Amino acid sequence: MIRLVNIRKSFGSQMVLSGINLDIPDRAVYVVVGVSGAGKSCLLKHLIGLMRPDSGQVWIDDIEITSLGRRALNRVRNRFGMLFQGGALFDSMSVYDNVAFPLREKTRKSEAEIRDKVHERLFQVGLAGVDAKFPSELSGGMRKRAALARSLVSDPEILLFDEPTTGLDPIRVNAIHRLILDLHQMLDFTAVIVSHEIPAVFSLATHIAMLHQGVIVESGSPSALQESNNPVVRQFMSGQLEGPIDVY
């Protein structure tokens, strides 16, 4: 479904992506890991056209999106949902209105249809009955679930997750991962997740790749990366200070 071909992106003199090649199969749960600042979020934004590469191609099925105009790109974006790192909920809106927002903005559904879809998604993420609450009244885990419900309300084919468990304790990290898996099985979307939650992501991913210094240093099944002899991968997995990854 998704293919990146030799994607390069720099900001001034800083090269962030220096030749990314990646194939993401249909209906996969594809996790990209790497140290903080490795360019994972930058890569994710290229998939949905929020950033355009300096060179290279991004294919969504048979559509190469880097040269599309606004209208054509928006048609492709309608196939996506995105869960931002901080959730990006609107503080002045109730949970219900936050989740309803994409349907009100992008569709012609009636309020009755919107209500049914919002309640369905809130139930699926374990937030039935919290419609009237505001984000400030929710725990960190509940805010993540509300943001997840909003990202799913438009029935996306592809769902992008930017560090979906940042700021959560290990138990809630596992709970969000389990929820993502359950929803993936239920709704059959393609998931692309950027994370540095090691080893928790291994129970989540069908495919995993490691981004380091602007390139994919290794990709494959979770077990293949866990057994890798690549010194970059091994240092990242173990969390050791000594090795090829500069920790300063």
DOKEFI-423408 format. One line per 10 residues: number of its first residue (from 1); their letters; for each residue x, y, z of N, C-alpha, C. Coordinates in nm, 4 decimals, padded with zeros to 6 digits. Each point is the difference from the previous one (the first is absolute). Layout:
% DOKEFI-423408
NUM> a> X,Y,Z,X,Y,Z,X,Y,Z ~ ...
END
This chain:
% DOKEFI-423408
1> mirlvnirks> 00.0818,-00.1209,00.0000,-00.0818,00.1209,00.0000,00.0850,00.1256,00.0000 ~ 00.1096,00.0018,00.0775,00.0818,00.1204,00.0136,00.1439,-00.0347,-00.0361 ~ 00.0603,00.0859,-00.0818,00.1403,-00.0201,-00.0383,00.0734,00.1330,00.0016 ~ 00.1136,00.0031,00.0686,00.0891,00.1153,-00.0016,00.1227,-00.0372,-00.0811 ~ 00.0359,00.0877,-00.0939,00.1110,-00.0272,-00.0901,00.1029,00.1116,00.0113 ~ 00.1128,-00.0304,00.0639,00.1152,00.0901,00.0081,-00.0387,00.1398,00.0491 ~ -00.0730,00.0045,00.1091,-00.0477,00.1268,00.0547,00.1143,00.0727,00.0713 ~ 00.0217,00.1238,-00.0412,00.1010,00.0850,00.0621,-00.0642,00.1297,00.0469 ~ 00.0368,00.0410,00.1216,-00.0530,00.1242,00.0551,00.1035,00.0624,00.0921 ~ 00.0269,00.1280,-00.0241,00.0915,00.0714,00.0874,-00.0626,00.1322,00.0406
11> fgsqmvlsgi> 00.0458,00.0522,00.1125,-00.0395,00.1314,00.0481,00.1277,00.0812,00.0142 ~ 00.0232,00.0893,-00.0970,00.1270,00.0703,-00.0038,00.1114,-00.0986,-00.0259 ~ 00.1000,00.0026,00.0855,00.1137,-00.0909,-00.0170,-00.0208,-00.1356,00.0668 ~ -00.1127,-00.0157,00.0692,-00.0254,-00.1247,00.0731,-00.0784,-00.0981,-00.0859 ~ 00.0624,-00.1104,-00.0350,-00.0671,-00.1066,-00.0736,-00.0750,-00.0883,00.0994 ~ -00.1321,-00.0097,-00.0171,-00.0817,-00.0789,00.0922,-00.0309,-00.1372,-00.0591 ~ -00.0427,-00.0026,-00.1252,-00.0240,-00.1260,-00.0708,00.0936,-00.0019,-00.1205 ~ 00.0828,-00.1031,-00.0090,00.1049,00.0015,-00.1019,-00.0056,-00.1223,-00.0904 ~ -00.1211,-00.0299,-00.0453,-00.0167,-00.1101,-00.0952,-00.0828,-00.1125,00.0590 ~ -00.1242,00.0305,00.0396,-00.0869,-00.0993,00.0635,-00.0706,-00.0820,-00.1070
21> nldipdravy> 00.0148,-00.1313,00.0085,-00.0742,-00.0935,-00.0840,-00.0778,-00.0929,00.0913 ~ -00.1313,-00.0046,-00.0204,-00.0848,-00.0728,00.0926,-00.1245,-00.0487,-00.0720 ~ -00.0352,-00.1258,00.0207,-00.1259,-00.0557,-00.0505,-00.0862,-00.0394,00.1186 ~ -00.1203,00.0556,00.0061,-00.0920,-00.0279,00.1103,-00.1192,-00.0764,-00.0565 ~ -00.0127,-00.1281,00.0327,-00.1060,-00.0809,-00.0604,-00.1394,00.0417,00.0470 ~ -00.0966,-00.0302,-00.0827,-00.1401,00.0231,00.0336,-00.0356,-00.0750,00.1277 ~ -00.0680,00.0696,00.0922,-00.0517,-00.0548,00.1258,00.1089,-00.0420,00.0987 ~ 00.1215,00.0468,-00.0215,00.1076,-00.0274,00.0953,-00.0142,00.0894,00.1227 ~ 00.0664,-00.0408,00.1074,00.0281,00.0910,00.1118,00.1511,00.0220,-00.0067 ~ 00.0381,00.1095,-00.0644,00.1401,00.0262,-00.0320,00.0536,00.1033,00.0983
31> vvvgvsgagk> 00.1005,-00.0400,00.0757,00.0562,00.0870,00.1036,00.1398,00.0450,-00.0423 ~ 00.0232,00.1309,00.0084,00.1325,00.0570,-00.0249,00.0556,00.0476,00.1334 ~ 00.1150,-00.0544,00.0388,00.0629,00.0358,00.1259,00.1281,00.0779,-00.0266 ~ 00.0508,00.0626,00.1029,00.1243,00.0759,-00.0093,00.0112,00.0929,00.1174 ~ 00.1188,00.0512,00.0223,00.0228,00.0895,00.1132,-00.0763,00.1302,-00.0210 ~ -00.0174,00.0752,00.1060,-00.0637,00.1306,-00.0094,00.0793,00.0888,-00.0951 ~ -00.0707,00.0699,-00.0888,00.0659,00.0863,-00.0970,00.0502,-00.0699,-00.1236 ~ -00.0355,-00.1276,-00.0169,00.0498,-00.0751,-00.1157,-00.0726,00.0349,-00.1298 ~ -00.1152,00.0681,00.0096,-00.0749,00.0348,-00.1199,-00.1249,-00.0829,-00.0211 ~ -00.0437,-00.0698,00.1054,-00.1160,-00.0881,-00.0140,-00.1270,00.0785,-00.0321
41> scllkhligl> -00.0239,00.1083,00.0726,-00.1197,00.0807,-00.0247,00.0067,00.0671,-00.1366 ~ 00.1187,00.0410,-00.0406,00.0203,00.0584,-00.1330,-00.0381,-00.1014,-00.1078 ~ 00.0426,-00.1241,00.0174,-00.0359,-00.1052,-00.0947,-00.1516,-00.0171,-00.0071 ~ -00.0637,-00.0008,00.1165,-00.1446,-00.0195,00.0056,-00.0731,00.1108,-00.0753 ~ 00.0461,00.1232,00.0149,-00.0655,00.1128,-00.0661,00.0132,-00.0060,-00.1517 ~ 00.1044,-00.0670,-00.0497,00.0127,-00.0170,-00.1443,-00.1067,-00.0944,-00.0561 ~ -00.0424,-00.0954,00.0817,-00.0984,-00.0973,-00.0480,-00.1334,00.0654,-00.0318 ~ -00.0339,00.1037,00.0727,-00.1306,00.0631,-00.0150,00.0101,00.1341,-00.0741 ~ 00.1209,00.0342,-00.0433,00.0179,00.1220,-00.0762,00.0066,00.1265,00.0816 ~ 00.0187,-00.0107,00.1328,00.0194,00.1193,00.0827,00.1376,00.0593,-00.0230
51> mrpdsgqvwi> 00.0923,-00.0823,-00.0468,00.1306,00.0462,-00.0464,00.0237,-00.0574,-00.1387 ~ 00.0700,00.0749,-00.0821,00.0409,-00.0488,-00.1313,00.1508,-00.0237,00.0025 ~ 00.0460,-00.1086,-00.0576,00.1434,-00.0291,00.0030,00.0782,00.0923,-00.0932 ~ 00.1281,00.0136,00.0267,00.0873,00.0705,-00.0934,00.0146,-00.0806,-00.1285 ~ -00.0007,-00.1314,00.0138,00.0018,-00.0893,-00.1162,-00.0560,-00.1345,00.0431 ~ -00.0397,-00.0800,-00.0972,-00.0572,-00.1310,00.0284,-00.1495,-00.0033,-00.0234 ~ -00.0596,-00.1157,00.0210,-00.1411,-00.0214,-00.0297,-00.0712,-00.0659,00.1178 ~ -00.1269,00.0374,00.0166,-00.0883,-00.0639,00.0975,-00.1205,-00.0515,-00.0772 ~ -00.0175,-00.1310,00.0010,-00.1112,-00.0627,-00.0713,-00.1032,-00.0504,00.0996 ~ -00.1256,00.0354,-00.0222,-00.1134,-00.0576,00.0722,-00.0785,-00.0784,-00.1040
61> ddieitslgr> 00.0097,-00.1313,00.0062,-00.0474,-00.0860,-00.1088,00.0667,00.0453,-00.1296 ~ -00.0771,00.0381,-00.1010,00.0590,00.0378,-00.1287,00.0068,00.1505,-00.0193 ~ -00.0067,00.0773,00.1098,00.0023,00.1459,-00.0086,00.1292,00.0507,00.0641 ~ 00.0788,00.0754,-00.0767,00.1216,00.0611,00.0513,-00.0376,00.1397,00.0479 ~ 00.0113,00.0247,00.1301,-00.0649,00.1174,00.0583,00.0874,00.1248,00.0072 ~ 00.1318,-00.0105,-00.0217,00.0859,00.1151,00.0257,-00.0226,00.1139,-00.0992 ~ -00.0552,-00.0301,-00.1165,-00.0210,00.1036,-00.1011,-00.1470,00.0396,-00.0138 ~ -00.0862,-00.0500,00.0873,-00.1424,00.0287,-00.0115,-00.0321,00.1426,00.0426 ~ -00.1016,00.0564,-00.0636,-00.0543,00.1264,00.0453,-00.0846,-00.0188,00.1238 ~ -00.0489,00.1116,00.0554,-00.0698,-00.0048,00.1286,-00.1239,-00.0878,-00.0044
71> ralnrvrnrf> -00.0829,00.0152,-00.1019,-00.1248,-00.0764,-00.0048,00.0265,-00.1493,-00.0119 ~ 00.0901,-00.0363,-00.0905,00.0311,-00.1417,-00.0172,00.0635,-00.0576,00.1257 ~ 00.0863,00.0777,00.0647,00.0626,-00.0472,00.1239,-00.1029,-00.0167,00.1102 ~ -00.0955,00.0906,00.0079,-00.1051,-00.0123,00.1013,-00.0841,-00.1251,-00.0205 ~ -00.0213,-00.0389,-00.1252,-00.0751,-00.1239,-00.0258,00.0756,-00.1203,00.0542 ~ 00.1321,00.0007,-00.0153,00.0812,-00.1086,00.0557,-00.0016,00.0061,00.1527 ~ 00.0113,00.1206,00.0550,00.0009,00.0144,00.1460,-00.1290,-00.0484,00.0639 ~ -00.1090,00.0046,-00.0735,-00.1271,-00.0482,00.0548,00.0044,-00.1489,00.0328 ~ 00.0980,-00.0695,-00.0519,00.0157,-00.1425,00.0295,00.0746,-00.0230,00.1312 ~ 00.0539,00.1083,00.0590,00.0853,-00.0094,00.1190,-00.0719,00.0489,00.1249
81> gmlfqggalf> 00.0407,-00.0550,00.1120,-00.0240,00.0588,00.1307,00.1347,00.0181,00.0660 ~ 00.0098,00.0924,00.0949,00.1283,00.0211,00.0665,-00.0205,00.0272,00.1476 ~ 00.0754,-00.0714,00.0803,00.0032,00.0218,00.1448,00.1303,00.0713,00.0311 ~ -00.0105,00.1286,00.0353,00.1184,00.0807,00.0264,00.0577,-00.0331,00.1372 ~ 00.1263,00.0370,00.0167,00.0728,-00.0377,00.1213,-00.0694,00.0470,00.1270 ~ -00.0461,00.1228,00.0026,-00.0663,00.0513,00.1188,-00.1504,-00.0171,-00.0013 ~ -00.0520,-00.0681,-00.1017,-00.1440,-00.0170,-00.0131,-00.0648,00.1108,-00.0798 ~ 00.0444,00.1259,00.0209,-00.0490,00.1166,-00.0743,-00.1513,00.0176,00.0127 ~ -00.0540,-00.0316,00.1173,-00.1411,00.0266,00.0244,-00.0213,00.1498,00.0208 ~ -00.1185,00.0468,-00.0365,-00.0348,00.1401,00.0205,-00.0489,00.0180,00.1442
91> dsmsvydnva> 00.0724,00.0790,00.0782,-00.0317,00.0153,00.1418,-00.1381,00.0602,00.0235 ~ -00.0452,00.0841,-00.0933,-00.1276,00.0700,00.0189,-00.1200,-00.0828,-00.0436 ~ 00.0241,-00.1206,-00.0518,-00.1082,-00.0864,-00.0467,-00.0156,-00.1197,00.0919 ~ -00.1211,-00.0487,00.0121,-00.0251,-00.1242,00.0731,00.0600,-00.1171,-00.0767 ~ 00.0085,-00.1132,00.0663,00.0472,-00.1214,-00.0661,-00.0871,-00.0299,-00.1216 ~ -00.1310,00.0121,00.0177,-00.0912,-00.0274,-00.1118,00.0318,00.0895,-00.1192 ~ 00.0126,00.1288,00.0233,00.0243,00.0936,-00.1101,00.1381,-00.0199,-00.0612 ~ 00.0979,-00.0386,00.0799,00.1319,-00.0316,-00.0544,-00.0079,-00.1154,-00.0988 ~ -00.0698,-00.1059,00.0393,-00.0082,-00.1179,-00.0860,-00.0871,00.0284,-00.1226 ~ -00.1030,00.0808,00.0183,-00.0900,00.0332,-00.1111,00.0626,00.0958,-00.1004
101> fplrektrks> 00.1042,00.0722,00.0421,00.0557,00.1082,-00.0812,00.0334,-00.0401,-00.1440 ~ 00.0717,-00.1118,-00.0256,00.0322,-00.0348,-00.1392,-00.1241,-00.0261,-00.0854 ~ -00.1029,-00.0584,00.0590,-00.1214,-00.0282,-00.0762,-00.0748,00.1278,-00.0345 ~ -00.0003,00.0949,00.0924,-00.0673,00.1273,-00.0266,00.0755,00.0828,-00.1033 ~ 00.1318,-00.0111,00.0012,00.0811,00.0807,-00.0904,00.0085,-00.0581,-00.1404 ~ 00.0005,-00.1328,-00.0105,00.0353,-00.0625,-00.1278,-00.1121,-00.0802,-00.0652 ~ -00.1130,-00.0151,00.0675,-00.1076,-00.0806,-00.0567,-00.1310,00.0766,00.0065 ~ -00.1004,-00.0567,-00.0629,-00.1347,00.0569,00.0033,-00.0949,-00.0864,00.0832 ~ 00.0566,-00.0741,00.0933,-00.0835,-00.0852,00.0838,-00.0917,00.0854,00.0869 ~ -00.1172,-00.0546,00.0273,-00.0931,00.0677,00.0901,00.0512,-00.0120,00.1436
111> eaeirdkvhe> -00.0534,00.0841,00.0885,00.0408,-00.0072,00.1401,-00.0358,-00.1348,00.0618 ~ -00.1090,-00.0602,-00.0464,-00.0367,-00.1324,00.0513,00.1036,-00.1041,-00.0417 ~ 00.0452,00.0073,-00.1256,00.1032,-00.0933,-00.0473,00.1314,00.0240,00.0740 ~ 00.0333,00.1279,00.0202,00.1228,00.0328,00.0727,-00.0072,-00.0527,00.1422 ~ -00.1139,00.0182,00.0647,-00.0158,-00.0470,00.1379,00.0218,-00.1507,00.0082 ~ -00.0588,-00.0740,-00.0916,00.0151,-00.1458,00.0026,00.1459,-00.0407,-00.0186 ~ 00.0691,00.0653,-00.0938,00.1402,-00.0366,-00.0265,00.0899,00.0384,00.1182 ~ -00.0217,00.1168,00.0574,00.0807,00.0442,00.1143,-00.0184,-00.0962,00.1172 ~ -00.1249,-00.0345,00.0300,-00.0247,-00.0914,00.1111,00.0602,-00.1378,-00.0261 ~ -00.0040,-00.0438,-00.1252,00.0590,-00.1295,-00.0346,00.1500,00.0005,00.0270
121> rlfqvglagv> 00.0676,00.1055,-00.0467,00.1449,00.0062,00.0183,00.0381,00.0182,00.1479 ~ -00.0750,00.0811,00.0731,00.0305,00.0168,00.1422,-00.0185,-00.1312,00.0754 ~ -00.1023,-00.0750,-00.0347,-00.0207,-00.1306,00.0618,00.1175,-00.0932,-00.0319 ~ 00.0454,00.0021,-00.1246,00.1075,-00.0909,-00.0405,00.1322,00.0301,00.0687 ~ 00.0227,00.1254,00.0377,00.1252,00.0335,00.0692,-00.0166,00.0013,00.1519 ~ -00.1170,-00.0402,00.0483,-00.0214,-00.0098,00.1442,-00.0364,00.1298,00.0678 ~ -00.0619,00.0935,-00.0758,-00.0362,00.1292,00.0576,-00.1498,00.0275,-00.0100 ~ -00.0803,-00.1025,00.0007,-00.1445,00.0219,-00.0020,-00.0414,00.0802,00.1229 ~ -00.0828,00.1010,-00.0227,-00.0530,00.0781,00.1107,00.0816,00.1207,00.0399 ~ 00.1081,00.0313,-00.0744,00.0808,00.1165,00.0369,-00.0190,00.1156,-00.0984
131> dakfpselsg> -00.1063,-00.0059,-00.0793,-00.0235,00.0987,-00.1061,00.0149,00.1439,00.0465 ~ -00.0571,00.0319,00.1158,-00.0095,00.1396,00.0444,00.1261,00.0495,00.0699 ~ 00.0932,-00.0886,00.0301,00.1214,00.0418,00.0687,00.0914,00.0772,-00.0956 ~ 00.0875,00.0818,00.0575,00.0987,00.0737,-00.0771,00.1366,-00.0661,00.0174 ~ 00.0922,00.0193,-00.0951,00.1305,-00.0653,00.0111,00.0691,00.0209,00.1344 ~ -00.0148,00.1178,00.0593,00.0648,00.0276,00.1286,-00.0539,-00.0868,00.1129 ~ -00.1163,-00.0601,-00.0209,-00.0613,-00.0851,00.1023,00.0383,-00.1466,-00.0164 ~ 00.0792,-00.0314,-00.1003,00.0366,-00.1382,-00.0290,00.1416,-00.0298,00.0467 ~ 00.0257,-00.1243,00.0319,00.1364,-00.0445,00.0281,00.0789,-00.0041,-00.1311 ~ 00.1326,-00.0161,00.0120,00.0832,-00.0072,-00.1199,-00.0411,-00.1136,-00.0921
141> gmrkraalar> -00.0271,-00.1166,00.0580,-00.0419,-00.1140,-00.0808,-00.1342,00.0218,-00.0674 ~ -00.0919,00.0647,00.0705,-00.1313,00.0284,-00.0578,00.0100,00.1013,-00.1139 ~ 00.0894,00.0967,00.0138,00.0197,00.0959,-00.1097,00.0536,-00.0701,-00.1241 ~ 00.0903,-00.0952,00.0201,00.0506,-00.0766,-00.1143,-00.1140,-00.0761,-00.0668 ~ -00.0886,-00.0573,00.0792,-00.1119,-00.0763,-00.0555,-00.0973,00.0912,-00.0750 ~ -00.0247,00.1191,00.0553,-00.0885,00.0940,-00.0682,00.0599,00.0428,-00.1339 ~ 00.1307,00.0270,-00.0015,00.0664,00.0369,-00.1248,-00.0027,-00.1156,-00.0989 ~ 00.0117,-00.1218,00.0499,-00.0080,-00.1174,-00.0873,-00.1390,-00.0135,-00.0602 ~ -00.1021,00.0222,00.0815,-00.1378,-00.0044,-00.0519,-00.0184,00.1026,-00.1110 ~ 00.0535,00.1206,00.0192,-00.0127,00.1030,-00.1037,00.0730,-00.0405,-00.1276
151> slvsdpeill> 00.1180,-00.0608,00.0126,00.0748,-00.0389,-00.1192,-00.0696,-00.1116,-00.0773 ~ -00.0875,-00.0751,00.0688,-00.0694,-00.1123,-00.0632,-00.1405,00.0331,-00.0487 ~ -00.0525,00.1154,00.0357,-00.1415,00.0272,-00.0229,-00.0345,00.0101,-00.1485 ~ 00.0991,00.0317,-00.0827,-00.0237,00.0121,-00.1440,00.0265,-00.1299,-00.0750 ~ 00.0188,-00.1097,00.0728,00.0245,-00.1310,-00.0607,00.1203,-00.0001,-00.0943 ~ 00.1180,00.0403,00.0485,00.1169,00.0058,-00.0888,00.0491,-00.1385,-00.0398 ~ 00.0586,-00.0051,-00.1185,00.0664,-00.1231,-00.0447,00.1390,-00.0125,00.0625 ~ 00.0623,00.1153,00.0264,00.1368,00.0052,00.0516,00.0004,00.0889,00.1233 ~ 00.0577,-00.0490,00.1074,00.0040,00.0769,00.1243,00.1460,00.0196,00.0408 ~ 00.0388,00.1265,00.0192,00.1356,00.0341,00.0385,00.0033,00.0360,00.1479
161> fdepttgldp> 00.0972,-00.0545,00.0709,00.0145,00.0227,00.1445,00.1361,00.0621,00.0261 ~ 00.0018,00.1213,00.0544,00.1252,00.0660,00.0347,00.0209,-00.0118,00.1506 ~ 00.0847,-00.0955,00.0397,00.0299,-00.0245,00.1421,-00.1297,-00.0080,00.0823 ~ -00.0847,-00.0995,-00.0261,-00.1330,-00.0017,00.0609,-00.0031,-00.0198,00.1504 ~ 00.1108,-00.0422,00.0597,-00.0015,-00.0273,00.1443,00.0942,00.0900,00.0785 ~ 00.0440,00.1093,-00.0601,00.0886,00.0939,00.0705,-00.0653,00.0510,00.1287 ~ 00.0749,-00.0048,00.1088,-00.0476,00.0544,00.1266,-00.0832,-00.0950,00.0834 ~ -00.0180,-00.1241,-00.0465,-00.0812,-00.0955,00.0750,00.0887,-00.0976,00.0770 ~ -00.0525,-00.0507,00.1093,00.0726,-00.1010,00.0764,-00.0049,-00.1332,-00.0736 ~ 00.0873,-00.0968,00.0371,00.0087,-00.1255,-00.0753,-00.1314,-00.0767,-00.0104
171> irvnaihrli> -00.0817,00.0038,00.1031,-00.1276,-00.0731,-00.0054,-00.0914,00.0627,-00.1044 ~ -00.0075,00.1317,-00.0027,-00.0857,00.0674,-00.0979,00.0588,-00.0070,-00.1402 ~ 00.1332,-00.0055,-00.0108,00.0616,-00.0250,-00.1312,-00.0508,-00.1315,-00.0569 ~ 00.0035,-00.1043,00.0820,-00.0469,-00.1311,-00.0462,-00.1492,00.0010,-00.0303 ~ -00.0765,00.0769,00.0787,-00.1442,00.0082,-00.0242,-00.0296,00.0673,-00.1344 ~ 00.0728,00.1078,-00.0324,-00.0208,00.0674,-00.1281,00.0445,-00.0899,-00.1148 ~ 00.1101,-00.0701,00.0169,00.0443,-00.0931,-00.1042,-00.1036,-00.1095,-00.0234 ~ -00.0546,-00.0539,00.1074,-00.1028,-00.1041,-00.0139,-00.1234,00.0565,-00.0709 ~ -00.0363,00.1234,00.0327,-00.1145,00.0634,-00.0641,00.0247,00.0187,-00.1495 ~ 00.1201,00.0441,-00.0357,00.0329,00.0171,-00.1419,-00.0120,-00.1326,-00.0741
181> ldlhqmldft> 00.0523,-00.1056,00.0608,-00.0098,-00.1326,-00.0631,-00.1451,-00.0444,-00.0156 ~ -00.0800,00.0193,00.1040,-00.1406,-00.0398,-00.0063,-00.0738,00.0772,-00.1086 ~ 00.0249,00.1303,-00.0086,-00.0655,00.0820,-00.1011,00.0491,-00.0353,-00.1396 ~ 00.1278,-00.0330,-00.0113,00.0547,-00.0416,-00.1297,-00.0687,-00.1261,-00.0495 ~ -00.0191,-00.0954,00.0889,-00.0683,-00.1231,-00.0384,-00.1468,00.0247,-00.0326 ~ -00.0614,00.0928,00.0706,-00.1415,00.0293,-00.0180,-00.0265,00.0801,-00.1279 ~ 00.0859,00.0998,-00.0276,-00.0277,00.0975,-00.1050,00.0875,-00.0173,-00.1240 ~ 00.1045,-00.0818,00.0093,00.0763,-00.0434,-00.1177,00.0702,00.1150,-00.0717 ~ 00.0592,00.0933,00.0741,00.0756,00.1083,-00.0615,00.1486,-00.0350,-00.0045 ~ 00.0751,00.0770,-00.0765,00.1458,-00.0077,00.0022,00.0493,00.0986,00.1049
191> avivsheipa> 00.0867,-00.0449,00.0899,00.0520,00.0859,00.1066,00.1491,00.0237,-00.0204 ~ 00.0406,00.1260,00.0085,00.1420,00.0356,-00.0019,00.0266,00.0769,00.1290 ~ 00.0901,-00.0524,00.0808,00.0235,00.0523,00.1343,00.1463,00.0362,00.0148 ~ 00.0294,00.1206,00.0472,00.1375,00.0322,00.0381,00.0074,-00.0006,00.1521 ~ 00.1068,-00.0595,00.0520,00.0071,-00.0232,00.1442,00.1442,-00.0244,00.0419 ~ 00.0272,00.0162,00.1283,00.1255,-00.0494,00.0562,-00.0284,-00.0843,00.1247 ~ -00.1227,-00.0539,00.0050,-00.0394,-00.0835,00.1143,00.0507,-00.1432,-00.0204 ~ 00.1216,-00.0231,00.0435,00.0622,-00.1318,-00.0081,-00.0016,-00.0610,00.1395 ~ -00.0413,-00.1253,00.0175,-00.0387,-00.0988,-00.1013,-00.1503,-00.0080,-00.0265 ~ -00.0787,00.0919,00.0552,-00.1457,-00.0138,-00.0074,-00.0515,-00.0094,-00.1438
201> vfslathiam> 00.0642,00.0709,-00.0942,-00.0524,00.0019,-00.1372,00.0125,-00.1348,-00.0698 ~ 00.0832,-00.0897,00.0522,00.0170,-00.1281,-00.0686,-00.1264,-00.0849,00.0034 ~ -00.0820,00.0193,00.1017,-00.1260,-00.0745,00.0059,-00.1067,00.0638,-00.0871 ~ 00.0287,00.1189,-00.0517,-00.0966,00.0756,-00.0791,00.0229,-00.0145,-00.1491 ~ 00.1259,-00.0058,-00.0420,00.0351,00.0120,-00.1416,-00.0115,-00.1317,-00.0762 ~ -00.0426,00.0119,-00.1252,00.0178,-00.1104,-00.0952,00.1310,00.0185,-00.0758 ~ 00.0415,00.1263,-00.0182,00.1256,00.0351,-00.0653,00.0633,00.1131,00.0821 ~ 00.1329,00.0054,-00.0020,00.0684,00.1035,00.0765,00.1250,00.0435,-00.0759 ~ 00.0304,00.1284,00.0075,00.1197,00.0534,-00.0649,00.0674,00.0966,00.0960 ~ 00.1322,00.0098,-00.0088,00.0732,00.0940,00.0846,00.0597,00.1102,-00.0855
211> lhqgvivesg> -00.0298,00.1245,00.0385,00.0519,00.1190,-00.0668,00.1170,00.0550,00.0803 ~ 00.1121,00.0211,-00.0685,00.1187,00.0533,00.0676,00.0800,00.0827,-00.0991 ~ 00.0319,00.1229,00.0398,00.0778,00.0920,-00.0827,-00.0563,00.0117,-00.1416 ~ -00.1328,00.0068,-00.0068,-00.0660,00.0294,-00.1259,-00.0262,-00.1167,-00.0915 ~ 00.0356,-00.1213,00.0406,-00.0234,-00.1172,-00.0844,-00.0605,-00.1131,00.0830 ~ -00.0633,-00.0923,-00.0680,-00.0489,-00.1221,00.0648,00.1172,-00.0967,00.0088 ~ 00.0470,-00.0263,00.1218,00.1175,-00.0862,00.0153,-00.0376,-00.1473,-00.0002 ~ -00.1272,-00.0302,00.0348,-00.0452,-00.1390,-00.0059,-00.1521,-00.0030,00.0074 ~ -00.0600,-00.0951,-00.0683,-00.1445,-00.0183,00.0065,-00.0319,-00.1474,-00.0138 ~ -00.1167,-00.0370,00.0519,-00.0423,-00.1392,-00.0079,-00.1040,-00.0290,00.1060
221> spsalqesnn> -00.0100,-00.1258,00.0380,-00.0940,-00.0384,00.1052,00.0550,00.0441,00.1350 ~ -00.0868,00.0125,00.1009,00.0507,00.0340,00.1336,00.1075,-00.0976,00.0489 ~ -00.0180,-00.1278,-00.0259,00.0999,-00.0966,00.0469,00.1329,00.0175,-00.0717 ~ -00.0043,00.0394,-00.1291,00.1240,00.0211,-00.0751,00.0799,00.1154,00.0588 ~ -00.0691,00.1081,00.0385,00.0736,00.1116,00.0595,00.0506,-00.0340,00.1393 ~ -00.0768,-00.0767,00.0750,00.0450,-00.0390,00.1334,00.1248,-00.0873,-00.0070 ~ 00.0162,-00.0740,-00.1104,00.1146,-00.0898,-00.0155,00.1098,00.0613,-00.0861 ~ -00.0130,00.1267,-00.0358,00.0939,00.0645,-00.0906,00.1403,00.0087,00.0588 ~ 00.0995,-00.0099,-00.0888,00.1387,00.0200,00.0393,00.0489,00.1402,-00.0348 ~ -00.0861,00.0833,-00.0578,00.0376,00.1367,-00.0325,00.0302,00.0743,00.1300
231> pvvrqfmsgq> 00.1197,00.0582,00.0141,00.0356,00.0634,00.1285,-00.0897,00.1182,00.0359 ~ -00.0522,00.0725,-00.0990,-00.0915,00.1104,00.0278,-00.1294,-00.0539,00.0596 ~ -00.0533,-00.1037,-00.0628,-00.1236,-00.0599,00.0485,00.0198,-00.0588,00.1391 ~ 00.1105,-00.0692,00.0198,00.0247,-00.0652,00.1289,00.0140,00.1032,00.1126 ~ 00.0684,00.1102,-00.0276,00.0129,00.1024,00.1040,-00.1349,00.0619,00.0331 ~ -00.0798,00.0273,-00.1032,-00.1310,00.0601,00.0237,-00.0894,-00.0938,00.0799 ~ 00.0012,-00.1277,-00.0345,-00.0844,-00.0967,00.0688,00.0409,-00.0164,00.1464 ~ 00.1285,00.0050,00.0253,00.0481,-00.0243,00.1366,00.0022,00.1257,00.0855 ~ 00.0020,00.1180,-00.0658,00.0087,00.1248,00.0745,00.1377,00.0304,00.0544 ~ 00.1016,-00.0684,-00.0499,00.1353,00.0224,00.0496,00.0535,00.1359,-00.0452
241> legpidvy> 00.0814,00.0623,00.0853,00.0591,00.1290,-00.0337,00.1135,-00.0132,-00.1004 ~ 00.0740,-00.1084,00.0056,00.1146,-00.0185,-00.0887,-00.0443,-00.0640,-00.1308 ~ 00.0486,00.0568,-00.1113,-00.0342,-00.0557,-00.1300,00.0001,00.1079,-00.1063 ~ -00.0453,-00.0347,-00.1199,00.0041,00.0941,-00.1134,-00.0988,00.1151,00.0099 ~ -00.1030,-00.0120,00.0840,-00.0967,00.1088,00.0154,00.0545,00.1010,00.0996 ~ 00.0143,00.1237,-00.0433,00.0507,00.1070,00.0865,-00.1120,00.0435,00.0927 ~ 00.0198,-00.0117,00.1288,-00.1068,00.0329,00.0965,00.0117,00.1428,00.0507 ~ 00.0953,00.0747,-00.0478,00.0195,00.1374,00.0487,-00.0304,00.0982,-00.1115
END
